[in-house]
Amino acid sequence: MKNALKTLAIGAIAVFTLGIHGTNAQAQGTVNAICSTDQSWCELAAQDFTRATGIRVLQTRKATGEALAQLRAEQANPKTDIWWGGTGDPYYQAAEMGLLDAYRPDYLNDLHGWAVRQYAMSQNHVGGFYTSAIGFGWNEEVLKKKKLPAPKCWKDLIDPRYKGEIETSHPGSSGTGYTILAGLVQMWGEEQAFDYLKKLHRNVTQYTRSGTAQARTVAKGEVGIGVSFIFGFDNERVTNKFPVGSAAPCEGTGYEIGGIALIKGSRNRDAARKYYDWLMGKEGQQVGARANSLQVPANKTFKPDPRIPKIDDVRLVKYDFEKYGRASERRRLVDRWVKEVESLPK
């Protein structure tokens, strides 16, 4: 009976942790995490960290908008210790709401300047975890079959011949979707951007909850064109060998700096800080490419995977993370988008 109970206990740990050494992990502590990057990176990072430290990771994968909503709901009694991955704007909103703890690591010299600036702009509440640019991806076989050219510019996407061929994400639930919206507003001005989005709406087949979905649906041929981060489309072509093309918009584009943060009032502060430092270190940053998630890593002390697309030649907008990371600005823009764009017939 005693042995049977022990077996059941170990089995329960294996179910609820993404690590593989349940008994050792239990002895070393626990960290409760939300991960908002690709599922494969979330899972592999948790497994490797548990293997390296013995700390078990109880982790869920949520889009950044959904993660922010959970943290707000938990504010009076936080159940989450650390949040990492996904676009940085919702992290700024969480900091503004008092949901995050300040933390300034002593290894900032190991990080790229764009990652360090995130600490400065957020009073050390948000770190820069990785970066990547918004762009287009398309299934070459689908477009060839339908005799459609590949898009190269934002203006191409509003051509009536692309009706029902484009998938993107919802700015209310997806940090990617909000990055697209805020990027266009900063590039063209708000009125011109909304005029464009109303025209684009006619060609969109659906707005997904998560911004990571487009690369896979394009790769599988379920939709002809996707609008998301370029690295996802490149991964489907380079790593998974799907007939996927990609491009950065000729007019310019928005970009993300993925976030990482400790949660205010967390129950497992020491374990959360260890997970944070490991994720930002060389070992944790290399996990992304191993999981075929090809964002540009923040840590510059190692040679990144050659599959990671370079953004040096991409025409990036001058993204104001501080302004567009405010909860009030996000809410205003998303509310306007829902009212003026999403509500329109197709």
N, C-alpha and C positions, 0 to 999 in steps of 0.2 A: 504493500500500500504506500509506504514511504517513498519507494523508488518510482512508483507510478505518479505520485504527486510532483516529485522532482521533475519528471519528464514533461508533465503538463506545464509546469512553470517555465521551463526552458523553451517549450514550444510557444508559449504566449509571448515571451520576449522576442522570439524570432519573427512572430507575426507583426508585432508593433514597432520593431526597430528595423531600420534599413542596414544596420551593421550585421556582422555574422558571428561575433563572439559574445553571445548573450550573457553568459555568466561573468565574464571579465568586465563587460560593459556595465553590468549592474553594480559591480564593485567600485567602478571609477566615477560614476555619476551619469546624469542624463541632461540633454539639452533639447528643448522644444523649439522647432524651427518652422518657418514658412519659407519656401523656395519659390521664386517667380520666374526662373529661367527655364530652359528646356528640361523636360522630365528626365531625360537620360543623364544630364549633368547633375540634377538634384539627387538622383538615386546613387550615382557613382561616387559623388562627393561624400555623401553620408556614409556609404560603405567604407570608403578609404579612410575617412577620419576615425571611424570606430575601430577599424583595424589598427590604425597607428596609435590611438590613445586609450582605447578601452572605454571611451565615453559613448553611450548609446544615443542615437539621434532619433527622436520622434518628430518626423517631418511630413508636412503636407505640401502639395504643389498647388498654388493658386495664382491666377492672373493678378497683376498689381492692384487693379481696382478692387477686386474681391478681397485681397489681402488687407488693404487699407480699411475696408468696411469691417473686417473681422477684428482688427486691432482697435478700431473705434468702439465696437461692441464690447470688447474685453477691458476697456480702459480702467474701469473701477476694480477689476480683478484680473490682471494680466495672466494669461496662460501661455503666451508665446515669449521666448527668450531672445530670439534673433530672427531677422528677416533679411534675405539676400537674393540678388538677381532681379531682373526685370527693370523696366525704365525708371529713371531717377525721379521724375516729377512727382509721383505719388509719395515718395519718401520725403520730399520737401514738405508736402502737405501734412504728412504724419508728424514731422518735426514742428511745424507751425501749430499743430493741435496739441503739442505737449506729450506725444506718444512715445518719443524716443529719448534715449540716454546719450549724452555727449561722450565721445571717445576719440582721442587723437593718438593713433599708434606711434610708437617710437621708430618705426621703419619707413617713414614717409619718403626718405631719400631713395628707397627701392621702387617707388611708384612714378609713373608718368605724370607730367605736370597737370594734365586734364583731370586726373584722379585726385591729386592733391588739392586742386581748386575747389572740388566738391566739399572737402572738409572746411575750407575757408568760408565758402558761401553759406554753409549751413551751421556755422558755429560749432563744427565738429560733430554734428548729429548724423550726418550722412557721408559715407565714403564712396569714392568712385571705383566700381568693381570691374567694369569692362566698357568698351565703346563699340558702336556699330552704326551704320547709316541706313536710312530708309531708301528703298528702291522697288523695282518691279521684278517679277519673275514670271516666266511663261513656259508652257509646255509646247515644245517645238512641233511635236506630232499633231497635237490638237489644232494649233494655228495653221499648220500646213494643210490639214484635212479641210478646214473651214476657209482656206485661202485668205487668211488674215495676216497682216504684217506684225512683226514684233514691235511693241511700243518702246520708244526711246525717251519720250518727254511727257510731262504731265498733260500737256495739251492733247496728246494722242489718245489718252484714255477716255476723253469725252466724245470721241467719234462715234456716231450712232451704230456703226457696224460692230462695235464691241458690246452691244446690249446683251445682258445676261451672261457675259463672259468674264466678269471681274469679281473677285472676292477680296474683301478687306475686313478690318476688325472694328468693333464698336468702341468709340472713345470713352463711353461711360464705364465699361468694364475692363477695357484693355489699355494698358500703358502704351502699347504700340499704336493703337488707334488714336490716342490722345496726342502722341508725338507727331503723327501725320497731320492732324488738325492744327496743332500749335505751330508746327513747322511751316505750313502753308500760310497761316495768318502772319507769321513773321517775315515770310518771303515776299508776299504780295500786298499785305494790308488786309484788315478783317473783311471789308466789304467785297473785295475782289476774290478773296479766298472762299467766302460763303457762296458767292455767285458760281464759282467753279465747282464747289462741292454739290450744289444743287444739280448741276449738269451731269456730274459724275454719278450721282445717285441713280439716274435713269439706266445706267449700264451695270450697276452692282447687283449681283445675284443674291448675296447675303452679307451681313455684318456679323462676324463670329465673336464670341465672348473673349476668346484668347487671340493674341496677335501672333502666336507661333504656329497657327493652324495652316496658314496659306502655303507654306513651302511644301508640305506633304500633300495637300489637295491638288496643287498644281502638278507635283511629281506624279501622282496617280492618275492624272488626266480628268479629275472630277470637275475641274474648272480650267479655263484657258489661261487666265492671267491672275496673279495675286499681287497685292501691295502690302509689303511688310519689310522687315530688315533683310538686306541683301545677303548676309551670310547664310541664312537659312536656305535660300535658293541655290547658292553656290555649293552648299554641302550636299544637296540632293543630286547635283550634277557631278561634282568631283568625287565624293565619297560613295554615294549610292548608285551612281551611274544611270540616273534617270535623264531623259531628254529635256532638260530644263535650261533655259537661257536666263540671263539676268542683266540688269543695267541700272545705273544711277541716273535719275532724271536730268535731262540736259539743262533745265532751268536752274537747278539747285535742289537741295533737299534737307530735311531735318535729320537729326541723329539723336542717339541716346547715349547717356552715360549711366550704365546700370548701377543700382544702389546696393548698399549693405549697411545695416544698422542694428544696434542693440535696443531692446525694448525697455522702456522705463517701467520700473517696478517688477522686473522679471524675477522669477524664483530661483533660477540657476545661473546667476551672473558669472561665476568663475568658469563654468563649463561653456557658456555662451561666448565669453571672450576668447577662450581657447579655440573654439570652432571658427570664430571671426578671424583670428590671426592665422589659423591654418588655411582658411579659404583665400586670404589675401597673400599668403606666402607662395613660394615657387611651386610647392607640391599641389596646393589647392588650385592655383591658377592654371596649371597644366591639365587638370582634370577636364576642363571644358573641351579642348581639342580631342582628348581621348574619348570623350562622350560624343564626338562629332558635332559639338556646338561651337561654332567658329567665330565668336566675337574676339575683338582685340583685347588681350588681357591687360590689366592695370599694372601688374608687376613687370618691371623691365630688366630683371636680373637673370633672365634666361632667354634662349632663342625660341620664339614662338613657332608653332606648327606652320609649315609653308603653305598649307591649304587656306589659312585665314586670309580673307580678302583685304587688301590694303585700302585705306581710305584717303591716302595722300592725294590722289588725283580726283577725288569726288568733290564737287562744288557744294560745300556745306553752308547752310544759312548761319548767321550769327545768332545762335540760339541763346535766349535769355532764360537760363534755368531758374533764376531767382524769381522773376516775374511769373513765368508760366508754371512754376512749381507751387505757386500759392493756391490754397484750397479755393479761395473766392474766385480767382481767375479761371481755374479749371471748371468749377461749377458753372460759372457764367457761360463759358464757351460751349461746354457740353449741353447745357440747357438750351442754348440757342440752336445748336446742331440738331438736337432732338425735335425741337419745335419747327425749325425751318427746313431741315433736310430729311431726317428720318421719316417724318410724317407725310412727305410728298408721295403721291402715287408714282409707279414706275411705268 
